[in-house]
Amino acid sequence: MTNIQVEIPDSLYRSAREMAEREGVPLEQLCSLALAQALGAWISQSNIVHKGAKPVSREDFLAVMKKVPHNPPGPGDEIL
């Protein structure tokens, strides 16, 4: 394990301390879990954005758009 020292707002510290007490876990464990969850979500989002999206030419975009049917909006989808 690695120890780190960080500065956080007092209000965030109080909230984390209160939650750790309610959950019956050490503050360090709560902070470690919260960081792991936040990083996991951040990494997942980053992977979706960076690996899922590929550059597309304007011509390719327009070719796909031509395949979209020109139907009137369904009930409730009209622009008012």
DSSP file (Angstrom, degrees, kcal/mol; ACC not computed):
  #  RESIDUE AA STRUCTURE BP1 BP2  ACC     N-H-->O    O-->H-N    N-H-->O    O-->H-N    TCO  KAPPA ALPHA  PHI   PSI    X-CA   Y-CA   Z-CA
    1    1 A M              0   0    0      0, 0.0     2,-0.4     0, 0.0     0, 0.0   0.000 360.0 360.0 360.0 149.2    0.0    0.0    0.0
    2    2 A T        -     0   0    0      2,-0.0     2,-0.4     0, 0.0     0, 0.0  -0.927 360.0-141.0-113.4 137.6    1.1    3.6   -0.7
    3    3 A N        -     0   0    0     -2,-0.4     2,-0.3     2,-0.0     0, 0.0  -0.812  22.4-178.2 -95.5 136.8    0.3    6.4    1.7
    4    4 A I        -     0   0    0     -2,-0.4     2,-0.5     2,-0.0    -2,-0.0  -0.942  18.6-145.4-130.2 155.9   -0.6    9.8    0.2
    5    5 A Q        +     0   0    0     -2,-0.3     2,-0.3     2,-0.0    -2,-0.0  -0.988  24.9 174.4-121.2 126.6   -1.4   13.2    1.7
    6    6 A V        -     0   0    0     -2,-0.5     2,-0.5     2,-0.0    -2,-0.0  -0.927  28.6-130.3-130.0 154.1   -4.0   15.3    0.0
    7    7 A E        +     0   0    0     -2,-0.3    -2,-0.0     0, 0.0     0, 0.0  -0.920  33.8 170.9-103.0 127.4   -5.6   18.6    0.7
    8    8 A I        -     0   0    0     -2,-0.5     5,-0.0     1,-0.0    -2,-0.0  -0.920  41.3 -85.1-130.9 157.6   -9.4   18.6    0.5
    9    9 A P     >  -     0   0    0      0, 0.0     4,-2.1     0, 0.0     3,-0.3  -0.299  37.5-121.0 -60.2 146.0  -12.1   21.1    1.4
   10   10 A D  H  > S+     0   0    0      1,-0.2     4,-2.7     2,-0.2     5,-0.2   0.874 112.6  55.8 -55.8 -39.6  -13.2   20.9    5.0
   11   11 A S  H  > S+     0   0    0      1,-0.2     4,-2.2     2,-0.2    -1,-0.2   0.883 107.2  48.7 -64.5 -37.8  -16.8   20.2    4.0
   12   12 A L  H  > S+     0   0    0     -3,-0.3     4,-2.5     2,-0.2    -1,-0.2   0.901 111.0  50.7 -67.6 -40.8  -15.7   17.2    1.9
   13   13 A Y  H  X S+     0   0    0     -4,-2.1     4,-2.9     2,-0.2    -2,-0.2   0.930 110.6  49.0 -61.0 -46.1  -13.7   15.8    4.8
   14   14 A R  H  X S+     0   0    0     -4,-2.7     4,-2.6     1,-0.2    -2,-0.2   0.920 112.0  48.7 -61.5 -43.5  -16.6   16.2    7.2
   15   15 A S  H  X S+     0   0    0     -4,-2.2     4,-2.4     2,-0.2    -1,-0.2   0.921 113.6  46.2 -62.6 -43.8  -19.0   14.4    4.8
   16   16 A A  H  X S+     0   0    0     -4,-2.5     4,-2.6     2,-0.2    -2,-0.2   0.918 112.8  49.7 -65.5 -43.3  -16.5   11.6    4.3
   17   17 A R  H  X S+     0   0    0     -4,-2.9     4,-2.1     1,-0.2    -2,-0.2   0.919 112.1  48.2 -61.8 -43.9  -15.9   11.2    8.0
   18   18 A E  H  X S+     0   0    0     -4,-2.6     4,-2.4    -5,-0.2    -1,-0.2   0.908 112.5  48.3 -63.7 -42.0  -19.6   11.1    8.7
   19   19 A M  H  X S+     0   0    0     -4,-2.4     4,-2.6     2,-0.2     5,-0.2   0.913 109.8  52.0 -66.0 -41.3  -20.2    8.5    6.0
   20   20 A A  H  X>S+     0   0    0     -4,-2.6     5,-2.2     1,-0.2     4,-1.0   0.908 110.8  48.5 -60.4 -41.6  -17.4    6.4    7.3
   21   21 A E  H  <5S+     0   0    0     -4,-2.1     3,-0.3     2,-0.2    -2,-0.2   0.923 112.0  48.6 -64.4 -43.9  -18.8    6.5   10.8
   22   22 A R  H  <5S+     0   0    0     -4,-2.4    -2,-0.2     1,-0.2    -1,-0.2   0.889 115.8  43.9 -62.3 -39.3  -22.3    5.6    9.5
   23   23 A E  H  <5S-     0   0    0     -4,-2.6    -1,-0.2    -5,-0.2    -2,-0.2   0.600 108.7-125.4 -83.4 -11.4  -20.9    2.7    7.5
   24   24 A G  T  <5 +     0   0    0     -4,-1.0    -3,-0.2    -3,-0.3    -4,-0.1   0.848  68.0 121.9  71.3  33.9  -18.7    1.5   10.3
   25   25 A V  S   <S-     0   0    0     -5,-2.2    -1,-0.3    -6,-0.2    -2,-0.1  -0.903  70.3 -93.8-124.6 155.2  -15.5    1.6    8.2
   26   26 A P     >  -     0   0    0      0, 0.0     4,-2.1     0, 0.0     3,-0.4  -0.363  34.0-120.6 -63.5 147.2  -12.2    3.5    8.7
   27   27 A L  H  > S+     0   0    0      1,-0.2     4,-2.6     2,-0.2     5,-0.2   0.876 113.8  56.7 -56.4 -39.4  -12.1    6.8    6.9
   28   28 A E  H  > S+     0   0    0      1,-0.2     4,-2.2     2,-0.2    -1,-0.2   0.891 106.8  48.8 -61.1 -40.0   -9.0    5.6    4.9
   29   29 A Q  H  > S+     0   0    0     -3,-0.4     4,-2.5     2,-0.2    -1,-0.2   0.913 111.3  49.5 -66.8 -42.7  -11.0    2.6    3.6
   30   30 A L  H  X S+     0   0    0     -4,-2.1     4,-2.7     1,-0.2    -2,-0.2   0.925 112.2  47.8 -61.7 -44.5  -13.9    4.8    2.6
   31   31 A C  H  X S+     0   0    0     -4,-2.6     4,-2.5     2,-0.2    -1,-0.2   0.900 111.7  50.2 -64.0 -40.6  -11.5    7.2    0.7
   32   32 A S  H  X S+     0   0    0     -4,-2.2     4,-2.3    -5,-0.2    -2,-0.2   0.919 113.0  46.0 -63.3 -44.1   -9.8    4.3   -1.0
   33   33 A L  H  X S+     0   0    0     -4,-2.5     4,-2.5     2,-0.2    -2,-0.2   0.918 112.5  50.2 -64.5 -44.2  -13.1    2.8   -2.1
   34   34 A A  H  X S+     0   0    0     -4,-2.7     4,-2.5     1,-0.2    -2,-0.2   0.904 111.8  48.1 -62.3 -41.4  -14.4    6.2   -3.3
   35   35 A L  H  X S+     0   0    0     -4,-2.5     4,-2.8     2,-0.2     5,-0.2   0.915 111.1  50.7 -65.2 -42.5  -11.2    6.8   -5.3
   36   36 A A  H  X S+     0   0    0     -4,-2.3     4,-2.3     1,-0.2    -2,-0.2   0.912 112.7  46.4 -61.7 -42.9  -11.3    3.3   -6.9
   37   37 A Q  H  X S+     0   0    0     -4,-2.5     4,-2.3     2,-0.2     5,-0.2   0.922 113.6  48.1 -66.0 -43.9  -15.0    3.8   -7.9
   38   38 A A  H  X S+     0   0    0     -4,-2.5     4,-2.5     1,-0.2    -2,-0.2   0.925 113.7  46.5 -63.9 -44.7  -14.3    7.3   -9.3
   39   39 A L  H  X S+     0   0    0     -4,-2.8     4,-3.1     2,-0.2     5,-0.2   0.895 110.4  53.9 -64.9 -39.4  -11.3    6.2  -11.3
   40   40 A G  H  X S+     0   0    0     -4,-2.3     4,-2.3    -5,-0.2    -2,-0.2   0.924 112.0  43.9 -60.2 -44.8  -13.2    3.1  -12.6
   41   41 A A  H  X S+     0   0    0     -4,-2.3     4,-2.5     2,-0.2     5,-0.2   0.910 114.7  49.9 -65.7 -42.0  -16.0    5.3  -13.9
   42   42 A W  H  X S+     0   0    0     -4,-2.5     4,-2.4     2,-0.2    -2,-0.2   0.919 112.5  46.3 -63.3 -45.3  -13.5    7.8  -15.3
   43   43 A I  H  X S+     0   0    0     -4,-3.1     4,-2.6     2,-0.2    -1,-0.2   0.908 112.3  50.9 -65.5 -42.3  -11.5    5.1  -17.1
   44   44 A S  H  X S+     0   0    0     -4,-2.3     4,-2.1    -5,-0.2    -2,-0.2   0.933 112.4  46.2 -60.9 -46.1  -14.6    3.5  -18.5
   45   45 A Q  H  X S+     0   0    0     -4,-2.5     4,-2.4     1,-0.2    -1,-0.2   0.907 112.3  51.1 -62.8 -42.2  -15.9    6.8  -19.8
   46   46 A S  H  X S+     0   0    0     -4,-2.4     4,-2.9     1,-0.2     5,-0.3   0.901 109.6  50.1 -62.8 -41.5  -12.5    7.6  -21.3
   47   47 A N  H  X>S+     0   0    0     -4,-2.6     4,-2.3     2,-0.2     5,-0.7   0.886 110.5  50.1 -64.9 -38.8  -12.3    4.2  -23.0
   48   48 A I  H  X5S+     0   0    0     -4,-2.1     4,-1.2     3,-0.2     5,-0.5   0.938 116.4  41.0 -64.4 -46.5  -15.8    4.6  -24.5
   49   49 A V  H  X5S+     0   0    0     -4,-2.4     4,-0.8     3,-0.2    -2,-0.2   0.928 124.2  35.1 -69.4 -45.9  -15.0    8.1  -25.9
   50   50 A H  H  <5S+     0   0    0     -4,-2.9    -3,-0.2    -5,-0.2    -2,-0.2   0.840 127.5  32.2 -83.9 -33.5  -11.5    7.4  -27.1
   51   51 A K  H  <5S+     0   0    0     -4,-2.3    -3,-0.2    -5,-0.3    -2,-0.2   0.758 118.9  50.0 -95.1 -26.3  -11.7    3.8  -28.3
   52   52 A G  H  <<S+     0   0    0     -4,-1.2     2,-0.4    -5,-0.7    -3,-0.2   0.851  97.2  72.1 -82.7 -34.7  -15.3    3.7  -29.5
   53   53 A A     <  -     0   0    0     -4,-0.8     3,-0.0    -5,-0.5    -4,-0.0  -0.675  61.2-174.4 -88.0 132.1  -15.3    6.8  -31.7
   54   54 A K        -     0   0    0     -2,-0.4    -3,-0.0     0, 0.0    -2,-0.0  -0.945  34.6 -96.3-122.4 146.3  -13.5    6.7  -35.0
   55   55 A P        -     0   0    0      0, 0.0     2,-0.4     0, 0.0     0, 0.0  -0.316  41.6-166.4 -60.5 141.0  -13.0    9.6  -37.4
   56   56 A V        -     0   0    0      4,-0.0     2,-0.1     3,-0.0    -3,-0.0  -0.990  17.1-123.7-131.7 138.8  -15.5    9.8  -40.2
   57   57 A S     >  -     0   0    0     -2,-0.4     4,-2.2     1,-0.1     5,-0.1  -0.380  26.0-115.0 -75.7 160.0  -15.3   11.8  -43.4
   58   58 A R  H  > S+     0   0    0      1,-0.2     4,-2.7     2,-0.2     5,-0.2   0.883 117.6  55.8 -60.9 -38.3  -18.2   14.2  -44.3
   59   59 A E  H  > S+     0   0    0      2,-0.2     4,-2.1     1,-0.2    -1,-0.2   0.913 107.7  47.4 -62.5 -43.1  -19.0   12.0  -47.3
   60   60 A D  H  > S+     0   0    0      2,-0.2     4,-2.0     1,-0.2    -1,-0.2   0.908 111.8  51.4 -64.1 -41.5  -19.4    8.9  -45.1
   61   61 A F  H  X S+     0   0    0     -4,-2.2     4,-2.4     1,-0.2    -2,-0.2   0.940 111.4  46.5 -60.3 -47.8  -21.6   10.9  -42.7
   62   62 A L  H  X S+     0   0    0     -4,-2.7     4,-1.8     1,-0.2    -1,-0.2   0.855 108.5  56.3 -65.5 -34.4  -23.8   12.1  -45.5
   63   63 A A  H  X S+     0   0    0     -4,-2.1     4,-0.5    -5,-0.2    -1,-0.2   0.907 110.3  44.8 -63.3 -41.0  -24.0    8.6  -47.0
   64   64 A V  H >< S+     0   0    0     -4,-2.0     3,-1.3     1,-0.2     4,-0.4   0.911 110.2  54.6 -68.1 -41.9  -25.4    7.3  -43.7
   65   65 A M  H >< S+     0   0    0     -4,-2.4     3,-1.2     1,-0.3    -1,-0.2   0.816  98.9  62.6 -63.4 -30.2  -27.8   10.3  -43.3
   66   66 A K  H 3< S+     0   0    0     -4,-1.8    -1,-0.3     1,-0.2    -2,-0.2   0.749  97.0  59.7 -65.8 -22.0  -29.3    9.5  -46.7
   67   67 A K  T << S+     0   0    0     -3,-1.3    -1,-0.2    -4,-0.5    -2,-0.2   0.622  80.8 101.6 -80.7 -13.1  -30.4    6.1  -45.4
   68   68 A V  S <  S-     0   0    0     -3,-1.2    -3,-0.0    -4,-0.4     2,-0.0  -0.592  79.5-120.3 -74.9 125.9  -32.5    7.8  -42.7
   69   69 A P        -     0   0    0      0, 0.0     2,-0.9     0, 0.0    -1,-0.1  -0.315  10.8-130.8 -67.0 149.9  -36.2    7.7  -43.7
   70   70 A H        +     0   0    0     -2,-0.0    -2,-0.0     0, 0.0     0, 0.0  -0.497  50.5 152.2 -98.4  62.1  -38.0   11.0  -44.0
   71   71 A N        -     0   0    0     -2,-0.9     3,-0.1     1,-0.1    -3,-0.0  -0.596  50.5-103.1 -90.1 152.2  -41.0   10.1  -42.0
   72   72 A P        -     0   0    0      0, 0.0    -1,-0.1     0, 0.0     6,-0.0  -0.366  52.5 -85.4 -67.1 156.3  -43.1   12.6  -40.0
   73   73 A P        -     0   0    0      0, 0.0     5,-0.1     0, 0.0     3,-0.1  -0.283  46.8-112.4 -62.0 148.4  -42.5   12.7  -36.3
   74   74 A G    >   -     0   0    0      1,-0.2     3,-2.5     3,-0.1     4,-0.3  -0.261  52.7 -64.5 -73.0 167.6  -44.4   10.2  -34.2
   75   75 A P  T 3  S+     0   0    0      0, 0.0    -1,-0.2     0, 0.0     0, 0.0  -0.312 127.1  15.9 -56.3 128.9  -47.1   11.3  -31.7
   76   76 A G  T 3  S+     0   0    0     -3,-0.1    -2,-0.1    -2,-0.0     0, 0.0   0.269 107.5  86.8  90.3 -10.7  -45.5   13.4  -29.0
   77   77 A D    <   +     0   0    0     -3,-2.5    -3,-0.1     2,-0.1     2,-0.0   0.406  59.2 119.2 -99.0   1.4  -42.3   14.0  -30.9
   78   78 A E        -     0   0    0     -4,-0.3     2,-0.6    -5,-0.1    -4,-0.0  -0.324  69.2-117.8 -67.5 148.1  -43.5   17.0  -32.8
   79   79 A I              0   0    0      1,-0.1    -1,-0.1    -2,-0.0    -2,-0.1  -0.779 360.0 360.0 -85.8 125.7  -41.7   20.3  -32.3
   80   80 A L              0   0    0     -2,-0.6    -1,-0.1     0, 0.0    -2,-0.0   0.445 360.0 360.0 -90.3 360.0  -44.1   22.8  -30.8
